[in-house]
Amino acid sequence: MNECDRCNNETLSKTMSWFNTEMICNECDKKEQAHPDFQEAKDKERSECMKGNMNFKGIGKPENL
């Protein structure tokens, strides 16, 4: 079993957060996708990757997430 970096619940699978470098569970991922800043985080990630920055740490996790 793995543990979610954000909620610390056990999970069988994780994905990288769009806001930072945390590895998060599906439930935390769903909460991210519903957040008003989600599209901004995705757009910034894409922009940085297009510039060649493959180590972008994200725009930061919003306090209300």
Contacts in CASP RR format, 6 or more apart in sequence:
PFRMAT RR
TARGET T0000
AUTHOR 0000-0000-0000
METHOD contacts of the structure
MODEL  1
MNECDRCNNETLSKTMSWFNTEMICNECDKKEQAHPDFQEAKDKERSECM
KGNMNFKGIGKPENL
1 10 0 8 1.000
1 11 0 8 1.000
1 12 0 8 1.000
2 10 0 8 1.000
2 11 0 8 1.000
2 12 0 8 1.000
2 13 0 8 1.000
2 14 0 8 1.000
2 23 0 8 1.000
3 9 0 8 1.000
3 10 0 8 1.000
3 11 0 8 1.000
4 10 0 8 1.000
4 11 0 8 1.000
4 14 0 8 1.000
4 23 0 8 1.000
4 24 0 8 1.000
4 25 0 8 1.000
4 27 0 8 1.000
4 28 0 8 1.000
5 14 0 8 1.000
5 17 0 8 1.000
5 22 0 8 1.000
5 23 0 8 1.000
5 24 0 8 1.000
6 17 0 8 1.000
6 22 0 8 1.000
6 24 0 8 1.000
6 25 0 8 1.000
6 28 0 8 1.000
6 61 0 8 1.000
7 24 0 8 1.000
7 25 0 8 1.000
7 27 0 8 1.000
7 28 0 8 1.000
9 25 0 8 1.000
9 27 0 8 1.000
11 25 0 8 1.000
11 26 0 8 1.000
13 25 0 8 1.000
13 26 0 8 1.000
14 23 0 8 1.000
14 24 0 8 1.000
14 25 0 8 1.000
15 23 0 8 1.000
15 24 0 8 1.000
15 26 0 8 1.000
15 29 0 8 1.000
16 22 0 8 1.000
16 23 0 8 1.000
16 24 0 8 1.000
17 23 0 8 1.000
17 24 0 8 1.000
17 28 0 8 1.000
17 29 0 8 1.000
17 32 0 8 1.000
17 61 0 8 1.000
18 32 0 8 1.000
18 38 0 8 1.000
18 41 0 8 1.000
18 42 0 8 1.000
18 45 0 8 1.000
18 58 0 8 1.000
19 32 0 8 1.000
19 37 0 8 1.000
19 41 0 8 1.000
19 58 0 8 1.000
19 59 0 8 1.000
19 60 0 8 1.000
19 61 0 8 1.000
19 62 0 8 1.000
19 65 0 8 1.000
20 57 0 8 1.000
20 58 0 8 1.000
20 60 0 8 1.000
20 61 0 8 1.000
21 57 0 8 1.000
21 58 0 8 1.000
22 61 0 8 1.000
24 32 0 8 1.000
31 65 0 8 1.000
32 38 0 8 1.000
32 41 0 8 1.000
32 65 0 8 1.000
35 62 0 8 1.000
35 64 0 8 1.000
35 65 0 8 1.000
37 59 0 8 1.000
37 62 0 8 1.000
40 59 0 8 1.000
41 58 0 8 1.000
41 59 0 8 1.000
41 60 0 8 1.000
44 56 0 8 1.000
44 58 0 8 1.000
44 59 0 8 1.000
45 56 0 8 1.000
45 58 0 8 1.000
48 56 0 8 1.000
48 58 0 8 1.000
49 56 0 8 1.000
END
